[in-house]
Amino acid sequence: MTTAETTDTAHTAVLVADAGGIEEGEALRVPAERTGHHDAISVFHDDGKYYALDDTCSHGQASLADGWIENGEVECPLHSARFCLRSGEPQCMPATLAARTHRVEVVDGAIWLHPGQEPTS
């Protein structure tokens, strides 16, 4: 275990980046091997806030981290399905299933991901 992780028995928080490490309108893909989650998780920076969703689009095998981020949504680069960054809910076809959300917090200038935990706000 690295210093980038905590040893909480309920979950493991993963240090993603410094607070300035993900540019506005960009995303960072965190591999499943780092999170212990079944899928990679994408951490998005939109409108000054950070959000996290399972990385794989619920419609097709595409990375949401490679999508377009705008107005609280990410658009899948494969078939243009859009997902709400806050709730993971699909905003248009062809996606009909939500992307799972995860809690993200900024503590002492660092972005922490809590895989498997629902966002608090």
Secondary structure, DSSP 4 states (H G I P E B T S, - for coil): --TTB---SS---EEEEETTSS-TT-EEEE-HHHH-SSS-EEEEEETTEEEEEESB-SSSS-BGGGSEEETTEEE-TTT--EEETTT--B-STT--SPPPEEEEEEETTEEEEETTPPP--
